[in-house]
Amino acid sequence: MFKKVLIATDLSPASDALIEQLEGLRAYGATECLLVQFLNMQTSVSMALTYSSDVMENSLQSQEEVLRNQGFTVESKTVAGLPKKEICRLASEEGCSVIVVGARKESLVREQFFGGLAHDLIHHCRTPILLIRLEEQTRDGEVCVEPLACNVSNHIVFPTDFSENAEHAFAVLKNMVADGARQLTLAHVVDKHTIRPEVEDRVEEYKQRAVERLEQMKAELASHDHVAVEIQVSVGVPSAEILRLVRELPAQLVVMGSQGRSFVQELFLGSVSHNVARHAESSVLLIPMDK
């Protein structure tokens, strides 16, 4: 399913941690990695003051070796330009199935590459994006960056609003199940902000309808006897309910469409998928609509 993977990397410990987490993608058919190091004008000047070209090349080669040891064939590129633009262009031109980038939870200001870039890609790319969740750990008095547990074959949460994009994302989820995903939770949140006062007494009816639709989706997965599927329906603020569910299960991966029923409105107000991508304690796979 994810035959060719584009991995965005820099020279930080965060990118090393990211690279070490990718072997699980082989379960979903990934065999090739395009390892891309991006240098814009600002980072080029900064790196020139800190690293020699030999150090940069050795770092890239070290990451290539890790990926080859995981069983991938690897091609690497160093590209100058605006990262979000170049990543989207390369992913399209190279036929990549998914873009992988590291992202700390709520890390919009602490590190540009693994915070701002992930956010930019969500808004601009038409290729699925896998955000590997990273966190800071203190070991022996030193701060290091390590990935959270992310075995992408383990517990997956699939939130759906039953929109067209969610249906498209469900098709991807079905392929993941066929490739070996073992535990799923299908979830829907009845958005309390959309319930008008005159229909408040029908909330239980809305929940029951959601359960019925989720049961139909569960039935579509029934041919795969290796997977356990649970259903969760709640009422509240969708992003908050999804984040709570991911935390309480706990889940290792969220798979969801990257836009819901009202994309223009969400673009200004902050969409559910973007909020989950920023704040979830698990990694997140966002599936955009086809053009």
C-alpha positions in Angstrom: 0.0 0.0 0.0 2.8 2.4 0.9 5.4 1.3 -1.6 7.5 4.4 -1.7 8.0 6.6 1.3 9.3 10.2 1.3 11.1 11.0 4.6 11.9 14.6 5.5 15.1 14.8 7.5 17.6 17.3 8.9 20.7 16.8 11.1 18.8 16.9 14.4 18.5 14.1 17.0 14.8 14.2 16.2 15.3 13.1 12.7 17.5 10.2 13.8 14.8 9.1 16.2 12.3 9.3 13.3 14.4 7.2 11.0 14.6 4.4 13.7 10.8 4.1 13.8 10.0 3.2 10.2 10.5 -0.5 10.0 6.9 -1.1 10.8 5.9 0.5 7.4 7.2 -2.6 5.7 4.1 -4.5 6.9 2.1 -2.2 4.7 4.2 -2.9 1.6 6.8 -0.1 1.9 10.0 -1.1 0.1 11.5 2.2 -1.0 12.6 5.3 0.9 13.3 8.7 -0.6 15.4 10.4 2.2 15.3 14.2 1.6 17.3 16.8 3.5 16.1 20.3 3.0 18.2 23.4 3.2 16.5 26.8 2.8 18.6 30.0 3.0 18.2 30.4 6.8 19.2 26.8 7.6 22.0 26.8 5.1 23.7 29.7 6.8 23.1 28.2 10.2 24.5 24.8 9.2 27.5 26.4 7.4 28.5 27.9 10.8 28.0 24.5 12.6 28.7 21.7 10.2 31.2 20.9 7.5 29.9 19.4 4.4 31.6 16.1 5.4 29.7 16.0 8.7 26.4 16.6 6.8 27.2 13.9 4.3 28.1 11.4 7.0 24.9 12.1 8.9 22.9 11.4 5.8 24.8 8.3 5.1 24.2 7.1 8.6 20.5 7.5 8.2 20.6 5.7 4.9 22.3 2.8 6.6 19.7 2.5 9.3 17.0 2.3 6.6 18.8 -0.3 4.6 19.3 -2.4 7.7 15.5 -2.2 8.1 15.1 -3.7 4.6 14.4 -0.7 2.5 16.1 0.4 -0.7 17.2 4.0 -0.2 17.7 7.1 -2.4 18.7 10.4 -0.8 18.6 13.9 -2.0 19.7 17.3 -0.6 17.4 20.0 -1.8 17.4 23.8 -1.4 14.2 25.7 -1.3 11.0 26.1 0.7 10.5 22.7 2.5 6.7 22.5 2.2 6.8 23.3 -1.5 9.7 21.0 -2.3 8.3 18.1 -0.3 4.9 18.3 -2.0 6.6 18.6 -5.4 9.0 15.7 -4.9 6.3 13.4 -3.4 4.2 14.0 -6.5 7.0 13.7 -9.1 8.6 10.6 -7.4 5.3 8.8 -7.0 5.5 8.5 -3.2 2.7 6.9 -1.4 3.2 8.7 1.9 5.2 11.5 3.4 6.8 10.8 6.8 7.8 13.7 9.1 8.4 13.9 12.9 6.3 16.2 15.1 6.3 16.9 18.8 2.9 17.3 20.5 2.1 21.1 20.7 5.5 21.9 19.2 4.6 24.9 17.0 7.3 27.2 18.3 10.0 24.9 19.8 11.5 23.5 16.6 10.7 24.8 13.2 11.5 21.7 11.2 9.5 19.2 13.2 6.7 21.6 14.2 6.0 24.2 11.5 6.8 21.9 8.6 4.4 19.2 9.7 1.7 21.9 10.0 2.5 23.3 6.6 2.3 19.9 4.9 -1.1 19.2 6.3 -2.4 22.3 4.6 -0.7 22.0 1.3 0.1 18.4 0.3 -2.2 16.0 -1.6 -0.1 13.0 -0.5 -1.0 11.1 2.8 1.1 12.3 5.7 2.3 10.2 8.6 3.3 12.3 11.6 5.5 10.3 13.9 5.1 11.7 17.4 8.3 12.7 19.1 8.8 13.8 22.7 11.7 15.1 24.8 13.2 12.8 27.4 15.8 13.5 30.1 18.5 10.8 30.4 21.5 11.1 32.6 20.8 14.8 32.9 20.7 15.4 29.2 17.7 16.2 27.1 17.1 14.0 24.1 14.4 13.5 21.5 12.8 10.1 21.3 9.7 8.7 19.4 6.6 7.6 21.3 5.7 3.9 20.7 4.5 3.7 17.1 4.0 0.1 15.9 1.6 1.1 13.1 0.1 -2.5 13.1 -1.1 -2.1 16.7 -4.1 -0.2 18.1 -5.5 2.2 15.5 -8.2 4.8 16.1 -10.3 5.7 13.1 -12.5 8.8 13.7 -15.1 9.5 11.1 -17.7 12.1 10.5 -19.1 10.0 7.6 -18.0 12.7 5.1 -16.6 11.9 1.6 -13.1 12.4 2.8 -13.7 10.1 5.7 -15.0 7.4 3.3 -11.8 7.8 1.3 -9.7 7.4 4.4 -11.7 4.3 5.4 -10.7 2.8 2.1 -7.0 3.3 3.1 -7.8 1.8 6.6 -9.3 -1.3 4.9 -6.0 -1.8 3.0 -4.1 -1.4 6.3 -6.3 -4.2 7.8 -5.7 -6.4 4.8 -2.0 -5.9 5.3 -2.1 -6.8 9.0 -3.5 -4.1 11.3 -4.7 -6.1 14.3 -6.8 -3.8 16.6 -9.1 -0.9 15.6 -11.5 1.5 17.3 -14.0 3.1 14.9 -15.2 6.3 16.5 -17.8 9.0 15.8 -18.5 12.2 17.9 -21.9 13.8 17.7 -20.8 17.5 17.7 -22.7 19.2 20.5 -22.2 22.6 18.8 -24.4 21.4 15.8 -27.3 20.3 18.0 -30.0 22.9 17.9 -32.1 23.4 21.1 -35.2 22.2 19.4 -33.7 18.8 18.6 -31.8 18.2 21.9 -34.1 15.4 22.8 -33.0 13.5 19.7 -29.3 13.1 20.7 -29.8 9.4 21.6 -31.3 8.9 18.1 -28.3 10.5 16.5 -26.0 8.3 18.5 -27.9 5.2 17.5 -27.7 6.1 13.9 -24.0 6.6 14.2 -23.7 3.2 15.9 -25.5 1.6 13.0 -23.2 3.2 10.4 -20.1 2.1 12.4 -21.5 -1.4 12.6 -21.8 -1.4 8.8 -18.2 -0.3 8.6 -17.2 -3.0 11.1 -18.9 -5.6 8.9 -16.8 -4.6 5.9 -13.8 -5.6 7.9 -15.2 -8.9 9.1 -13.5 -10.9 6.4 -10.2 -10.4 8.2 -10.3 -12.6 11.2 -7.1 -11.3 12.6 -8.5 -7.9 13.5 -10.4 -6.9 16.6 -12.8 -4.0 16.0 -14.5 -1.9 18.7 -17.0 1.0 18.3 -17.1 4.2 20.2 -19.8 7.0 19.9 -19.8 10.0 22.1 -21.2 13.6 22.3 -19.0 16.6 22.7 -16.4 18.6 20.9 -15.0 16.3 18.2 -11.3 17.0 18.6 -11.4 16.9 22.4 -13.3 13.6 22.4 -10.9 12.0 19.9 -7.9 13.2 21.9 -9.4 11.8 25.1 -10.1 8.4 23.4 -6.5 8.2 22.0 -5.1 8.9 25.5 -7.4 6.6 27.4 -7.2 3.5 25.2 -4.2 4.2 24.6 -3.8 4.1 20.8 -0.5 4.2 18.9 -1.9 5.6 15.6 -4.8 7.7 14.5 -5.9 7.4 10.9 -8.3 10.0 9.6 -9.2 12.2 6.6 -7.5 15.5 6.6 -10.6 17.5 5.9 -14.2 17.1 7.0 -17.6 18.3 5.9 -16.9 22.0 5.7 -13.3 22.5 4.7 -13.5 26.2 4.0 -14.9 26.8 7.5 -12.4 24.5 9.1 -9.5 26.2 7.3 -10.2 29.3 9.3 -11.5 27.9 12.6 -9.0 25.0 12.9 -10.2 21.6 11.7 -10.7 18.5 13.8 -8.0 16.6 11.9 -5.5 19.4 12.3 -6.2 19.7 16.0 -5.7 16.0 16.4 -2.5 16.1 14.4 -1.1 18.9 16.7 -2.2 17.5 20.1 -2.6 13.7 19.9 -0.3 11.7 22.1 0.0 9.1 19.3 1.3 9.3 15.8 -1.3 10.4 13.1 -1.8 9.4 9.5 -3.8 12.0 7.6 -5.4 11.0 4.3 -6.3 13.9 1.9 -9.0 13.7 -0.7 -8.1 12.7 -4.2 -8.0 15.6 -6.7 
